[in-house]
C-alpha cells in the first residue's frame, strides 16, 4: 500500500543520482521482468524468486489494484510518478521506500515501467521526506551534498554541480574530488559527525575558485548526520555557504585593529615606516616598501603640493614573505631611484593611489626600463602592484608600494581602500614622529649650546667631562656641569640637575648655569652662593606660576608642545679648590655627594650636609672644607649615572667607587672605566660625570709679605714685588706690577685697617693680591680734572686684564690679573 503520494510531473530525477538505488523493470501487466543486485540487497528477494511475479505482492497491503491502476494512468499521461511506498522485506519486516516510476517503450512498442527505489530517510521529527525536499534543495542558493557512510557522494545540488560536474563527483570519495588540504579537513569533520552524531557548525576555509584559480574565496561549511527510521546512521550531508565578503570585512577590521596597536609605538620615523610594512605583510601583500622624503627623516617640513623627481627619497621600511627581503634591492636608508613612468613617481605627482592589477612586461614600460628591476619581478613572480601616497595634514611625506606574488588574485578596489586606510593611519604617526624629531633636534642643539664646550682648570686642575643625554622621548634633560676660573688661581666645580625632561627643563638648566657663573664671579663662598641661587629659583617659581621648568614633553603629545608637568625643583653641588692652600670648600643643595680619590686610590665620600633642593627656601646650606693631597681626584656626577630602574643608588655608588679607585691612570682612562661599569645600556635619565685632578702651586710660584700700616712701606712693597718678578724672569711686567702694588697698598693703608698682606702668584697669569681687615668695598671713581686723587683704581682697571674684590672671614682681598709674557707662564695639560 502506498502511504503517501507526491506526484512530481516533469520531476528532475536528481534524487536518483544515487549509487545504491535499487532498480527493477515491470511489463504492461505489472509483472517483474528485471531485477538488480541492489534490489535484492534492499528487499531480500533473489532474482529467481521474484521474476515474473506481480510487483503488487511486494506491497504491505497487496491487492490494491485501484491504486496501482491510478499510478499507471498517471505515468502514461506524464513523465512518471514519485512517492513513498510501504513494502515488505523477504524477512517480513516493513520498509518505507522512496520510489520513482518511469514509463518505457521497448523496440516492439510494448509498454514497460522502470522502477527505482531507496529506503527513505526523513528529517528529524518526521513528516518531510527526501522526495518532498529534493526539488527545493536542488535549487537552493547554497551548496549542499549528501554522502554515504564511506564518505562517497550520492547527491549534490545545482550550486555544487556548477563547481564540479556530477560525473566527477557522484560515487567518489571526498579525497578524490576536493583539493588535498580541503579534503583532509572535510573528512576529519565528517568522521566526527558519523562517530558522535553531533553536527559540526560553521567551519571556515579559503580556497581558489574552480572557475578562476587565481581568485581566492572564503566558505563556511556545516556537517549533519543522516539516520534511517530505526535510528541507524546511513550517511551525512553538508552545506557550504560563500562568506567571502564577510571574511574580507573581518580581515580588514582585524588588520586595521592590528595596525592601530602596532603602528606608531615609538616616535621614530624609520621605526614607524617599518611597522607599516610589518603589518601589511602577509595580510595584504607579499612585499611592501615604504619610501619617505629625506627631509621627513631629518624632521624638516615638506613642501606642500605634488612631489616630482627632484626631492630625494630613502627606503625607510620594507618587509617580505621571504626572509631577508631578497627582492628589495635596497637597504633601509639608501636613496630610492624612480623613473618618471614608474608607479611611485606617478603616484607622488598625482597625489593619489595607483594600481596595476596585472604586471605585463608588454604594457608596463617602467618594468623593462631597468633590467635589474625586471629580473627581480620575473624571479619573484610579482603579478600585481599598488602604490599609495603617505600623506598627513595635506602634505605628502612619501609613498608605500605593495606587491603580490604568492597571494592569489590581483589588487582590487577593496584592497586599495584598505591600503589607503593603513597608510593614512601610519602617515599621521610618521608626521608626529617627524615633528618630534624636529623638536628633539632643536632641544638637543639648545642643550648642547647651553653646556660648556671647553673646560679649563688652569694650572690648578686637570678636568675631563662626559655627558650622556637620556634615551627618553623628550631626548633632553636638565643636567649640567661647569668649571669656572676664580680669582687667586682658584677654580670652581659645579654640577646640577633640573628635575624633569624636555626643552623647558633644558632652558631652566641654562638659566641656572648662567646664574651660577654670575654668582661665582662675586667670589661668594659655596653656602652663600647656593642661598643666592635658591632665591633665584624661588623667584622663577613665583613669576611663572609655579612651573618655570614645566616639561613640554614631545613624547607625550608631539602635536601639542604645550603639554607640561609641574616644576619639581633642582639640585646643585658647588665646590671651590684653592691650589695655594690645597683646600677645597664645598656645599650641596640635595645633590649627590662628591667622591674624593686620594693619590693611593683610596675613595672617600665626604660627610657633606645634603641641604634642601633649590626652590624650597626653608633650610640653610652648609659648607665643608677639605685639605686635599697633591694629585687627588674629585668626581662630581648626577643620579642618571649611578641610578637606573634595575639598579639602586647603593649599587651604582659601589661600581663608581671601584672604577675610580684604579691609581696611576689618566682622566680619560678613569672616565672610560666609569662609563663601562655604569652605562650598560641607553640611559633613562641624563647622566653627567665631571672629573678633576688637583695640583698644588709650588713655593716658588707664590710670594707673600706682611706689611705694616705705615705709608712709608709703599716703596718697600714696590721693591719687594720688583725683585720677585726679576727672580721669575718677568721683567716686562715690573713697571706695571709696581704701579698696581703702589695703588693697592696705598688704598689699604688709607682706607682700611691692618694687618695688610701682599701676595704675588705666578700661574698662567700674574696675580697680585692685597688683603686687609676691612670689609669696605673699594669703588672705582671717575675723578674730575681738578681732583688731586681718586684715579688709582681707574688706572689699575686700565692696565690689568681684570680685577676685583673677594671677602674673607677676616676682611677682604683686592686682586688683579696681568697677562703673562710669552715663555713665562705655567700650564698643565687638560683632558676633555
Protein Blocks (a to p, Z undefined) as FASTA:
>chain_A
ZZbdcddehiaklmmmcfkbccddddfkopafbdcfklmmmnopafklmgopafklmpmb
ghilmlmmmmmmmmmmmnbdcdddddddfkopacdddddddddddfkopacddddddddd
ddehihiafklmmmmmmmpcbdcddddfkopafbdcfklmmmpcfklmgopafklmmcfk
lmmmmmmmmmmmmmnopacehiacddddfklmmbccdddddddddddfkopafbdcdddd
dfklmmmmmmmmmmmmmmmmmgopaccfklmmmmmmmmmpcklbmbdcddddfklmnopa
cdedjddfkbccddfbdcdfbehilmnopaehiacdddfkbmklmmmmnopacddfbacf
klmmmlmmpmmlmmmmmmnopabdcdddddeehiafbdcddddfklgciddfklmmmmmm
mmmmmmmmmmmmmmmmmmmmmmmmmmmmmpcfbdcehjmbccdddddddfbfkopacbdc
dddddehhiacddddddededjklmmmmmmmmmmmmmmmmnopafklmmmmmmmmmmmmm
mmnoopakbccdfklommlmkbccddebjcdddddddfklopacdddehiacdddddfko
pacdddddfbjaehklmaccddddddddehiacddddfklmgcfkbcfklmmmmmmmmmm
pghiafklmmmmmmmmmmmbccfbdcdddddddddddfklpccddddfbfklmmmmmmmm
mmmmmmnopaklmmmmmmmmmmmmmmmmmmmccdddddddddfbdcdddddfbfbdcddd
dddfkbcghklmmmmmmmpmbdcddddfklccddddddddehiaccddddZZ
